[in-house]
Amino acid sequence: MYVCICNAVTDRDIRGAVARGARSLDDLAATLRVATHCRKCAECARAVLADAVAALPSCAAADD
């Protein structure tokens, strides 16, 4: 599903970014440019981000 139409970012892209270490909306903005244009996607992006982080093994979800 597309989360950020402005930058063609999908939920799969966000989950991939989480797997590579993204843990915040700022991380997603820096790597995928999510919520950097009209920002209408910010709430949905945060929800997908939270779901993806919650699905990580507990040792991977913690910020080092």
C-alpha positions, 0 to 999 in steps of 0.5 A, a space after each residue: 500500500 502506498 503511504 506517501 504518494 508524493 514520494 511513492 513510498 509504500 508500507 513495504 519500503 517503510 518496513 525495509 527501512 525499519 529492518 535497516 535501522 530506522 526507528 523514527 519518522 525523522 529516520 524515514 524522512 532522511 532515508 525515504 523522504 516520507 512526510 517531507 512534502 505535503 506531510 499528509 502521510 505522517 500519521 499513517 507512516 508513524 503507524 506503519 513504523 510503530 507496527 514494524 518496530 513492534 514486529 522486530 525481535 525484542 533485542 533488535 527493537 531497542 535503540 543502541 
